[in-house]
Amino acid sequence: MNIQPNTVSNISDDQELAKALAGVNGFGDADTQPVAEVTQVEEPKSNQENINPMPSPLPLNPVPQINPVPQRDELEQIKMEAVNELRPLVDKLILPPEEKFDVYLLLIRCTDDRTLVAPAHETARMIEDETRRATALLDTIKEIDYLSAKPGLEENSANIASPIDNQPLLV
């Protein structure tokens, strides 16, 4: 085993490498061309007189609405019309039980119609996912509690009457 480095070939290789690197970096070789001088571009003079100020924004003129958005009362009226139209058709909906229950729940909450509780309960019982079924049954119980605590129209109109003989008003 020869441990002595071959210095002759390394020196020539190193010299060639040094020349190559000197050529890449722009050092050393006489046959390279000098780089032309870089000219600097003169910056424009900043005169306050030459600067045009930004034009002021035009005043906003309100544009009349072609299709005005319905007011809240109008939207509520449209919603109630749609609910009343949907009520007799809800049994004809072809939906999964989860979605059909949501429709029943929406109708119950919009109308306080106690007759919808039984079909909503039946639909809740048909839900296959136990977690979702449990939630639907719980919602049914909550709606029954709400409707049971809420006085009916007949009771409510009787309670609005003015007090007689200093009796307290029942509300």
Helices and strands as residue ranges (DSSP letters): H 7-25, H 72-86, G 87-92, H 97-111, G 114-116, H 117-125, H 130-149, H 153-159
